[in-house]
Amino acid sequence: MTPDHTSQRRIVNRLRRARGQLNAVIEAVEEGGSCRDVVTQLAAVSSALDRAGFAIIASAMKNCLGDPEGVTEDGITAEELEKLFLTLA
């Protein structure tokens, strides 16, 4: 498995965990769960999504650094990656 596939697999796993956590939040709200439990689970979802976003950007940065033009396969420049990173910060 190439590093890109490994990174992609990890990102997808993070997103699936976040989806599972979000489903738990929805169920807790529908069932009248406690505020503490809902907010705690919601914080976990938010953290999982942030981590996935950072992993996506880190993967793109690796591709960008390997290109002498500083552009990813998707045509994203290093400057655009920096802006994307800051949107998650």
Secondary structure, 3 states (H helix, E strand, C coil): CCHHHHHHHHHHHHHHHHHHHHHHHHHHHHCCCCHHHHHHHHHHHHHHHHHHHHHHHHHHHHHHHCCCCCECCCCCEHHHHHHHHHHHC
